[in-house]
């Protein structure tokens, strides 16, 4: 049985490590399911999701030059359904990148295109840089700007 990237296979968990699980495949081959490919939810400990000897359905997601097989359990199954409307509800505690700007303050209207976002970032950056330079100049007038120091040893 020849299999390559994209193949969905049945296998058996043959070993568990802190970074993933090894799975025995047909034809005496084996592959690794990285911890990030075990579930659509966060996996802190592999042993919470898998046990040695457990039958699993896996998808081949890569084969490197050395012949090592990278597997995914989560990609061998359908993704979980999205919430109603396809988006998360935005409440007071929402800290998603869409609702929070560079300063951490909620903005009224977010830029739509990359160019708009870039312009917004450049304006914010220029403003902060100017403020920094003004504060730097104020500090040097007060004697805190460095200069040469004498040693009286």
N, C-alpha and C positions, 0 to 999 in steps of 0.2 A: 504494500500500500504506500504509494508516494504521496507525500503531503508537503505543502508549502505555505507561504504567508497567506492568510485568509481562511485556511482550513479549520473546520470545527471538529474536534475529536473528543472521545471519551478517554479519561485517564484516571489514575489512582495516585493520591498524595503519598509520596514515598519518604518525604522528609520535610521538616519545618525548621526555619531559621528565623532570626529576628527581622530579616529583610524580605522574607517571602517564603514560598513553598516549592519544593521540587515535585514534579508530577511525572510518573511513569506513563509512557505513551506506547502505542503499537510498535511493532518491529524492534522491541527492546531499547527504544530511544527514550530520552527523558528531556524535560525542559523546566524552566523556572518561571513561576508566576511571581512577579515583584509585588511587594506589599501594596503598592498603589494600584495594582490591577486585580485585586481580590474582590473589591466591592465598590459600589457607587457611593457608599457612605465612608466616613473616616475609619481607618483601621489602625488602632493603636497596637494591638497584639494579634499576631497571625493566629495564635491558638484559640482566640475568641471566635474565629470564623471557620477554621479548618482543623481536621484531625488526621493523623497518619492512617492510611488505609481507606480514607473516604473517597468514593467515586465522584469525579467532577467532570463537568463539560468545560472544555477550554478552546480558545481560539488562538491560532498561531499568529503572533503579531510581528515577529521578526526572526530571522536566522542570520547570525553574524558570520564573518569570514572563517571563524574557527568551528563552525557547525553548531554552535550553541543555539538552542531554541528558546525564544522568549514567548511566553504565553500570557493570556488574559482570561480570567474567569468572568469578569464583568462584561467584556465585549462579546462573550459567547451567549449572553442573554439580552433580553430587551431592556432598555433603560427604564427606570421608574417613571411613572407619569408626572408631568409638570403640574404645578398648581393651576387652579382655574384661571384662565386668562393668560397663562404663559409667563406671568411675571410675579415677583414677590410683592406683597403689599408694602407700601412705603409709609411707615409710621414715624413717630417722633424719634425712635431709636434707630432708624435706618441709617447706616453708615456706609452704604454702597458707594462705589466710585462715581455713580451717576448723580448722587445727591450731595456729595461733598467735594468742594473745590480744593485747590492747593493749600489753602489756609485752614481747612477743616470747617469752614462756615458754609452753610447751605446757601445755594445760589438760586435766584428766581428762574433764570432761563439758562439752560446748558447749551454750549455750542454743538452744532450738529455734525459738521464736517471736520476732517483732520486739520484743514487749514484754519478753521475757526478756533479749534483747540490750540493750535500752535500760536496763533496771534494772541490768544488769551494768556498762554503761558509766557510768551515773550514780554508782554506788557507787565505782567506780574513780576517777572524776573528783573526787568529794567527798573521797576519801581523799588524793589527790595535792594537792588544793587546801588541805586542812587541814595537811598536812605542809609545804607551801610557806609558809603563814602562820606556822607555828611557827618555821621556820628564819628567816623575816624578822624576827620578834620577838626571837629570840636575837641576831641581828646588830645590832639597834638598841641593845641593852643594852651591847654591847661598844664602842660609840662609832662603829660603822660605819653607822649608820642615817641619815646625812645631817645634818639640822639646818642652822643658819645657819653660814656660814663667814665669817671676817673676813679682810679683805685688809690687809696691812701694807705698803702701797706708800709 
